């Protein structure tokens, strides 16, 4: 093989993965950082004090209107601003509509097959429709 060809193609082959990774990162999904969060030990140490609402107020002043608290193994998003709360509940409601699925409850709550605790989805919508039309209609309510 010609040395000139080798000098051109070898660096090109080595740089090709780097260039493709750079292009993927530019076009790819924007990686978002999680909201600010105090340390887990700090939360555990201060959580069981007498004035929990003041503790949460201090945290919101320090970390901003949206913060992430780690309560045990469950991450909890805390929103303490009216404007941000309105945005979360109106525009991003489908993201925050489910409860965490705890395995201990699955056994006792019929595998989450009721209206109150089933995860949001097609099954929940059908169950809600049945309850509204059959159980909570005006005619049924007046019969009680």
RAGI-V121023 format. One record per residue. N is the residue number from 1. RES is the residue in three letters. PHI is phi in degrees with one decimal (none if undefined). NEAR is the number of other ideal C-beta (glycine too) atoms within 10 Angstrom. D_FIRST is the distance of its C-alpha to the first C-alpha in Angstrom with 1 decimal. Layout:
((N	RES	PHI	NEAR	D_FIRST) (N	RES	PHI	NEAR	D_FIRST))
This chain:
((1	UNK	none	6	0.0) (2	UNK	-65.7	8	3.8) (3	UNK	-63.4	7	6.4) (4	UNK	-65.0	8	8.7) (5	UNK	-63.3	9	7.3) (6	UNK	-64.4	10	7.0) (7	UNK	-67.7	10	10.5) (8	UNK	-85.4	11	11.8) (9	UNK	-76.5	12	11.2) (10	UNK	-64.3	10	12.0) (11	UNK	-64.6	10	15.4) (12	UNK	-63.9	10	16.1) (13	UNK	-67.1	9	15.9) (14	UNK	-75.0	9	18.1) (15	UNK	-85.0	10	20.5) (16	UNK	-58.4	10	20.9) (17	UNK	-63.1	9	23.5) (18	UNK	-66.7	9	25.4) (19	UNK	-67.3	10	25.7) (20	UNK	-66.0	10	26.9) (21	UNK	-65.0	11	29.4) (22	UNK	-63.2	10	30.7) (23	UNK	-67.0	10	31.2) (24	UNK	-62.2	10	32.9) (25	UNK	-67.6	11	35.2) (26	UNK	-71.1	7	36.2) (27	UNK	-89.0	7	37.0) (28	UNK	-71.2	9	38.2) (29	UNK	-69.3	7	41.6) (30	UNK	-73.3	5	43.4) (31	UNK	-83.1	6	44.1) (32	UNK	-97.5	6	47.7) (33	UNK	-88.9	5	49.3) (34	UNK	-69.4	10	52.4) (35	UNK	-61.8	16	55.7) (36	UNK	-62.1	12	57.0) (37	UNK	-145.8	18	58.6) (38	UNK	-73.8	16	60.8) (39	UNK	-67.2	9	60.1) (40	UNK	-66.4	12	61.2) (41	UNK	-67.3	8	63.5) (42	UNK	-63.9	11	65.2) (43	UNK	-64.8	17	66.0) (44	UNK	-63.3	12	67.4) (45	UNK	-67.4	10	69.5) (46	UNK	-97.2	15	71.0) (47	UNK	-66.1	12	71.2) (48	UNK	-92.9	8	74.4) (49	UNK	-75.2	9	76.4) (50	UNK	-81.6	6	79.5) (51	UNK	-113.9	10	78.3) (52	UNK	-65.2	11	75.1) (53	UNK	-65.3	7	75.3) (54	UNK	-71.7	10	75.4) (55	UNK	-62.0	15	72.4) (56	UNK	-67.2	16	70.4) (57	UNK	-65.1	12	71.6) (58	UNK	-62.3	13	70.4) (59	UNK	-63.4	20	67.0) (60	UNK	-69.6	16	66.7) (61	UNK	-69.1	10	67.7) (62	UNK	-80.1	10	65.0) (63	UNK	-102.7	17	62.1) (64	UNK	103.0	13	63.0) (65	UNK	-72.1	15	64.3) (66	UNK	-124.7	18	61.6) (67	UNK	-142.5	20	60.8) (68	UNK	-113.0	14	59.5) (69	UNK	-107.8	18	61.8) (70	UNK	-103.6	14	60.8) (71	UNK	-99.1	11	63.9) (72	UNK	70.5	9	63.0) (73	UNK	-98.6	7	59.9) (74	UNK	-105.2	9	60.7) (75	UNK	-76.8	13	59.3) (76	UNK	-122.6	13	62.0) (77	UNK	-87.2	14	61.4) (78	UNK	-110.5	15	64.4) (79	UNK	-115.6	18	65.2) (80	UNK	-119.8	16	68.0) (81	UNK	-122.3	13	68.1) (82	UNK	-65.3	9	69.9) (83	UNK	-66.6	9	67.3) (84	UNK	-68.4	13	64.4) (85	UNK	-61.4	13	66.5) (86	UNK	-61.9	11	67.2) (87	UNK	-65.5	13	63.5) (88	UNK	-64.5	16	62.7) (89	UNK	-79.1	12	65.5) (90	UNK	-96.6	8	65.1) (91	UNK	-97.8	9	61.4) (92	UNK	-117.6	10	59.7) (93	UNK	-66.9	10	62.4) (94	UNK	-67.8	8	60.2) (95	UNK	-77.2	9	58.0) (96	UNK	-104.4	11	60.9) (97	UNK	-84.6	12	63.2) (98	UNK	-94.1	12	62.5) (99	UNK	-92.7	12	64.0) (100	UNK	-67.7	9	62.0) (101	UNK	-89.7	10	62.2) (102	UNK	-98.9	10	63.8) (103	UNK	-64.1	6	63.7) (104	UNK	-65.6	7	67.2) (105	UNK	-80.1	13	68.6) (106	UNK	-57.1	12	66.8) (107	UNK	-69.6	8	69.1) (108	UNK	-85.1	7	72.3) (109	UNK	-113.3	14	71.6) (110	UNK	55.5	10	70.9) (111	UNK	58.2	11	67.1) (112	UNK	57.6	15	67.6) (113	UNK	-102.0	10	69.1) (114	UNK	-105.0	11	71.9) (115	UNK	-73.7	13	72.0) (116	UNK	-71.0	9	72.3) (117	UNK	-117.0	15	69.4) (118	UNK	-73.9	20	66.9) (119	UNK	-66.9	11	63.6) (120	UNK	-65.6	14	63.2) (121	UNK	168.6	10	61.8) (122	UNK	-63.5	7	63.0) (123	UNK	-61.8	13	65.4) (124	UNK	-63.6	18	67.0) (125	UNK	-62.9	11	67.5) (126	UNK	-65.4	12	69.2) (127	UNK	-62.8	15	71.4) (128	UNK	-65.5	14	72.4) (129	UNK	-62.2	10	73.2) (130	UNK	-62.9	12	75.4) (131	UNK	-63.6	12	77.2) (132	UNK	-68.0	10	77.9) (133	UNK	-76.9	10	79.1) (134	UNK	-98.8	9	81.0) (135	UNK	-97.4	10	82.2) (136	UNK	-107.8	11	82.4) (137	UNK	-72.0	12	83.7) (138	UNK	-62.0	7	87.0) (139	UNK	-63.3	6	88.9) (140	UNK	-68.3	11	87.8) (141	UNK	-68.0	9	88.5) (142	UNK	-72.3	7	92.0) (143	UNK	-73.6	7	92.7) (144	UNK	-84.5	4	92.5))
